[in-house]
């Protein structure tokens, strides 16, 4: 599985910025996210998991990039998810192609947080 670039491409469009809080330690939250999102070795998706920065980047297809950050705080962990359109040409087609993924992202993130709360809190 190829590694995703740590930095965003020069040109991108933020589609969603979502966040939520968990009463769980950052390392546990990061490990749970990594276990859920890590693609198989045969996957064509690009993936980066940096436990020292609590950062996960998943980039697939020609338009999609998802970034997850776990930010420690005094009560547990703040989880941030940013969904980006990184298409370098035909950017409007990326948004059209991924319209269902983009529309479903807020509900999917809330479901993820609910599952993590059940698992980790």
Rosetta blueprint (number, residue, H / E / L):
1 X L
2 X L
3 X L
4 X L
5 X L
6 X L
7 X L
8 X L
9 X L
10 X L
11 X L
12 X L
13 X E
14 X E
15 X E
16 X E
17 X E
18 X E
19 X E
20 X E
21 X E
22 X E
23 X L
24 X L
25 X L
26 X H
27 X H
28 X H
29 X H
30 X H
31 X H
32 X H
33 X H
34 X H
35 X H
36 X H
37 X H
38 X L
39 X L
40 X L
41 X L
42 X L
43 X L
44 X L
45 X L
46 X E
47 X E
48 X E
49 X E
50 X E
51 X L
52 X L
53 X L
54 X L
55 X E
56 X E
57 X E
58 X E
59 X E
60 X E
61 X L
62 X L
63 X L
64 X E
65 X E
66 X E
67 X E
68 X E
69 X E
70 X E
71 X E
72 X E
73 X E
74 X L
75 X L
76 X E
77 X E
78 X E
79 X E
80 X E
81 X E
82 X E
83 X E
84 X E
85 X E
86 X L
87 X L
88 X L
89 X L
90 X L
91 X H
92 X H
93 X H
94 X H
95 X H
96 X H
97 X H
98 X L
99 X H
100 X H
101 X H
102 X H
103 X H
104 X H
105 X H
106 X H
107 X H
108 X H
109 X H
110 X H
111 X H
112 X H
113 X H
114 X H
115 X H
116 X H
117 X H
118 X H
119 X H
120 X H
121 X L
